[in-house]
């Protein structure tokens, strides 16, 4: 089993204030309120 198959279904939780990393994969905001002082561009969300 390769690394990508092992990571399938893995969920990482990060704060929106932390910078995006290439290893993050899809970034989805799951909070009800938009975080203060964070633009959509800065959050780099994919969904």
DATA-V398050 format. One record per residue. N is the residue number from 1. RES is the residue in three letters. SS is DSSP state (A for helix, B for strand, O for the rest). PHI is phi in radians with two decimals (NA if undefined). Layout:
# DATA-V398050
n res ss phi
N RES SS PHI
N RES SS PHI
This chain:
# DATA-V398050
n res ss phi
1 UNK O NA
2 UNK O -1.46
3 UNK A -1.06
4 UNK A -1.15
5 UNK A -1.16
6 UNK A -1.16
7 UNK A -1.44
8 UNK O -1.03
9 UNK O 1.51
10 UNK O -1.33
11 UNK O -2.18
12 UNK O -1.95
13 UNK O -1.89
14 UNK O -2.35
15 UNK O -1.33
16 UNK O -1.13
17 UNK O -1.31
18 UNK O -1.33
19 UNK O -1.13
20 UNK O -1.21
21 UNK O -2.15
22 UNK A -1.04
23 UNK A -1.37
24 UNK A -1.16
25 UNK O 1.33
26 UNK O -1.22
27 UNK O -1.97
28 UNK O -2.25
29 UNK O -1.42
30 UNK O -1.98
31 UNK O -1.63
32 UNK O -1.30
33 UNK O -1.93
34 UNK O -1.26
35 UNK O -1.14
36 UNK O -1.08
37 UNK O 1.27
38 UNK O -2.03
39 UNK O -1.46
40 UNK A -1.09
41 UNK A -1.16
42 UNK A -1.18
43 UNK A -1.24
44 UNK O 0.92
45 UNK O -1.38
46 UNK O -1.83
47 UNK O -2.54
